[in-house]
């Protein structure tokens, strides 16, 4: 049986700030990394690839997810699984904050 002291708890209040973004690394190990990302209205992340598979889950707000020549409106409780190497970007098109949980798989 796994005991509580063998588990790792994280909190946004104590998470490591990621440079140049309103983002915080909640947890990272050899299997995955979890990030809390917030984009204010009109903010976005440029189109870029990632060498890892990435899962995005919309915690709150809404925004556009862009991938190559297509786009997809994403709202609270939507998620998208992005294969490794796929170029993608985000833009907050809503009137409030867009908060995302980002999970990168190694």
VOMILUM-80002 format. One record per residue: y, x, z of N, C-alpha, C in turn; residue in three letters. Coordinates in steps of 0.05 Angstrom, whole numbers. Layout:
N
- Y_X_Z_Y_X_Z_Y_X_Z_ala
...
// end
This chain:
106
- -24_17_0_0_0_0_25_18_0_unk
- 44_11_-17_69_26_-18_88_16_5_unk
- 99_36_18_117_29_41_146_30_32_unk
- 162_16_47_191_14_40_204_41_39_unk
- 197_60_56_209_86_55_201_102_30_unk
- 183_92_14_175_105_-11_191_94_-34_unk
- 207_74_-29_223_61_-50_251_72_-49_unk
- 265_69_-72_293_79_-73_311_55_-78_unk
- 331_52_-61_351_31_-63_376_43_-74_unk
- 391_27_-90_416_36_-101_437_14_-97_unk
- 462_22_-99_484_3_-96_507_11_-114_unk
- 521_-8_-125_543_-2_-142_565_12_-127_unk
- 568_6_-102_589_18_-85_585_48_-81_unk
- 561_57_-83_555_86_-78_545_100_-103_unk
- 544_86_-126_533_97_-151_551_119_-162_unk
- 539_136_-178_553_159_-191_569_148_-214_unk
- 595_154_-215_613_146_-236_607_162_-262_unk
- 606_148_-284_602_161_-310_630_166_-322_unk
- 635_191_-330_661_199_-341_669_181_-365_unk
- 695_176_-368_707_163_-391_700_134_-395_unk
- 684_123_-377_676_95_-380_679_82_-352_unk
- 681_55_-352_680_41_-327_650_35_-323_unk
- 635_55_-317_606_54_-315_596_71_-292_unk
- 574_62_-281_562_75_-257_532_77_-260_unk
- 522_101_-255_493_105_-256_481_95_-230_unk
- 466_74_-232_453_62_-208_429_77_-199_unk
- 413_86_-219_388_100_-212_379_115_-237_unk
- 366_138_-231_354_154_-253_330_168_-243_unk
- 308_167_-259_284_182_-252_272_192_-279_unk
- 247_201_-278_235_212_-302_228_190_-323_unk
- 228_165_-314_220_143_-332_243_127_-344_unk
- 265_123_-328_287_107_-337_313_114_-322_unk
- 335_103_-333_361_105_-321_374_77_-322_unk
- 386_69_-300_400_43_-300_430_48_-296_unk
- 446_33_-312_475_37_-312_488_9_-310_unk
- 509_7_-294_526_-17_-293_550_-10_-309_unk
- 555_-25_-331_578_-19_-349_596_-44_-349_unk
- 622_-39_-347_642_-61_-348_662_-55_-370_unk
- 666_-74_-388_686_-72_-409_707_-94_-405_unk
- 732_-87_-404_754_-106_-401_759_-119_-427_unk
- 773_-142_-428_778_-156_-453_791_-137_-474_unk
- 779_-137_-498_789_-120_-519_777_-92_-519_unk
- 765_-83_-497_752_-56_-496_726_-56_-511_unk
- 719_-32_-521_693_-29_-534_683_-1_-532_unk
- 659_2_-543_646_28_-544_640_33_-574_unk
- 648_56_-585_644_61_-613_615_62_-621_unk
- 610_57_-647_583_57_-658_571_85_-654_unk
- 547_86_-642_534_112_-637_504_107_-634_unk
- 488_127_-640_459_125_-635_452_135_-607_unk
- 429_129_-598_419_139_-572_390_147_-577_unk
- 382_171_-567_355_180_-572_334_164_-556_unk
- 343_148_-537_324_132_-521_324_102_-529_unk
- 303_89_-524_302_60_-525_321_50_-503_unk
- 337_29_-509_356_19_-489_354_-12_-488_unk
- 354_-22_-464_355_-51_-459_382_-57_-447_unk
- 396_-77_-459_421_-87_-449_417_-115_-438_unk
- 427_-120_-414_427_-147_-403_455_-154_-395_unk
- 465_-177_-404_492_-186_-399_493_-200_-371_unk
- 505_-186_-352_508_-197_-325_529_-219_-324_unk
- 551_-215_-338_573_-235_-339_591_-229_-363_unk
- 605_-250_-372_623_-247_-394_609_-251_-421_unk
- 624_-243_-442_613_-245_-469_625_-223_-486_unk
- 611_-216_-506_621_-195_-525_603_-193_-549_unk
- 612_-177_-568_598_-173_-592_582_-147_-591_unk
- 557_-149_-598_539_-127_-601_537_-121_-631_unk
- 544_-97_-639_544_-89_-667_522_-69_-672_unk
- 508_-73_-695_487_-54_-703_488_-52_-733_unk
- 495_-28_-742_498_-23_-771_515_-44_-785_unk
- 504_-61_-802_520_-80_-817_520_-108_-805_unk
- 508_-111_-782_506_-138_-770_518_-139_-742_unk
- 523_-163_-732_534_-166_-705_521_-191_-693_unk
- 523_-192_-666_511_-213_-651_527_-219_-627_unk
- 535_-244_-623_549_-252_-599_530_-253_-576_unk
- 537_-239_-554_520_-238_-530_535_-250_-507_unk
- 522_-267_-492_534_-280_-469_517_-276_-444_unk
- 528_-285_-421_514_-282_-395_485_-290_-398_unk
- 468_-273_-386_439_-276_-385_425_-271_-412_unk
- 439_-261_-432_426_-252_-457_418_-223_-453_unk
- 397_-215_-468_389_-187_-468_381_-179_-496_unk
- 382_-153_-501_373_-143_-527_360_-116_-522_unk
- 337_-112_-535_322_-87_-534_327_-71_-559_unk
- 339_-47_-556_347_-31_-579_329_-7_-582_unk
- 316_-4_-605_298_19_-609_313_46_-608_unk
- 299_67_-601_310_94_-600_321_101_-628_unk
- 344_113_-629_356_122_-654_373_102_-668_unk
- 372_77_-660_388_56_-673_418_59_-665_unk
- 435_58_-685_464_59_-679_473_31_-669_unk
- 490_31_-649_500_6_-638_526_10_-624_unk
- 541_-12_-620_566_-12_-605_570_-39_-592_unk
- 590_-40_-574_597_-64_-560_627_-68_-561_unk
- 636_-93_-561_664_-99_-557_666_-125_-541_unk
- 683_-124_-521_688_-148_-504_707_-166_-520_unk
- 697_-189_-529_713_-208_-544_721_-232_-527_unk
- 714_-231_-502_720_-253_-484_746_-250_-470_unk
- 752_-268_-451_777_-267_-436_774_-255_-409_unk
- 750_-250_-400_744_-236_-375_728_-211_-379_unk
- 720_-199_-357_704_-174_-359_677_-180_-371_unk
- 667_-161_-386_640_-161_-396_624_-141_-380_unk
- 605_-150_-364_589_-133_-347_561_-132_-358_unk
- 551_-107_-362_525_-103_-373_508_-86_-354_unk
- 482_-92_-353_463_-75_-341_449_-61_-364_unk
- 450_-34_-364_439_-18_-385_414_-3_-374_unk
- 392_-5_-387_368_9_-379_359_27_-402_unk
- 359_53_-397_350_73_-417_322_82_-409_unk
- 304_81_-428_276_89_-423_271_116_-434_unk
- 260_134_-418_255_162_-427_226_165_-436_unk
// end
